Amino acid sequence: MRAVMRANKARDTGPERRLRSVLHGSGLRYRINAKPLPGLRRTADIVFFAARVAVFVDGCYWHGCPEHYRPARVNDRFWRDKIDSNRARDRETDQLLEDAGWTVIRVWEHDDPQEAAARVEGVVRG
């Protein structure tokens, strides 16, 4: 189990890289794995500081995707609590950033990168 957990990357995942590639190809420049607010221990996957847009690419399992999340078969209580706390932290992060004047965009790992990039670009350029 430890090897499986260690293999889960916290940054530069495939879905993040695909989205960043499309965004970069459209001429947008951004910071990756940056803290939008100083003092807040939350890191966004893609940050547009000038536009005040923070993008999070959420994994279906870790963030409890309504479409793809499947409960664990072993130690299910622990994992249910873990996913619930991740969701609560996501909601708190969104609220803190929005209260500070940021726009938060959440993208699921299964979302089409072209469509997600179009959504992000519309907000950043709009």
N, C-alpha and C positions, 0 to 999 in steps of 0.2 A: 504494500500500500504506500509506503514512503516513497518508493521510486516513482510510482504513478503521480503522487502529489508534487514531487520535485520536477516532474516533466511538464507540469502546467506552467506556462509562461505568464508572467505578470505584465509584460510589455512586448511590443513588436510581434503580436500574434498575426496569423495569416489574415484574418478579417481586417485587422487594423492596417496592415501593410497594403492590402488591396484598396481599401478606402483612401488611404493617403496617396497612393499612386494615381488614382483618378483625380483627386483634388489637386495634386501637384501638376498633373497634365492639363488641368483647366486654368492654370496660372495662379492658383492660390498658394500663399506661403503661410506657414504656421509653425508652432512649437509643438513638440511631442513630449508626452509624459511630463507635463508642467503643472504647477499649482496655480490655479487662477487667482486665488486669494492668499496673500501672505498670512501666515499664522493658521491657516486651515490645512489640516493634515489630510487633504484629499487631492488626488492627482487625476487630471483629465487626460484622456488619450491624445486628443488633438485640441490645441488652444489657439484661438485667434484673438490676441490681446487687444489689438486696435478696435476690432468689432465687438469685443467682449462676448465671444461665443466659445462655449466649452462643449466638446463632443466626447461622449463616452461610448465605446464599443463594448456592449455587454455580452458576455458568454451566456448561452441558453441555460446551461446547468447552474452556473454560479449565481445567476440573477433571477432564476425561476421563470424562464420564458413560458408564457401561457400556452404556446404552441408545441414546444419541444421538451419541456422539463419533464423528466421521469424521476419519481422518488427513488432514493437508494434502497437497496434490498437488505443491506447490512447496516446496522447502527442507524436505522432510519430516523429515530428521534433526534439524534445529534445533527444529522444532515438537514432535517426539516428546520430545526432551530437555526442552523447556520445560514440556510437560504433565506429564511424569514428575517434574520438580522441584516443580511446583505441588502434585502429589499428595503428595509427600514432606513438603513444608512443611505441608500440611493435617494430615497424620498427626502431625507434630511439634507443631503448634499444639494439636490435640486433647489430646495427651498432657500438654503443659505446663499447660493449663487444668485438666484432670482432676486432675493431681497437686496443683494449688493449690485443689482443692475445688469446681471449677466443673462444671456440666453443659453439654456441648456438643451442640447440635442442628444437624445439617446438612440443608439442604433443597435439592433440585435445582430449577433454574429452571422445569422442566416440571411439577413437583408441583402438584397442585390447592391453591390458597391456603386454601380452607376446611379441607381435611384437614390441611395443614401447620399451620395456626393451631390446630386442635384438639389436635394433638400438642404444640405449644409451650405452649398454655394448660394442658394436663394436667400438664406438668412444672412450670410456674411456680406454678400454684395447688395442686399436689399436695404 
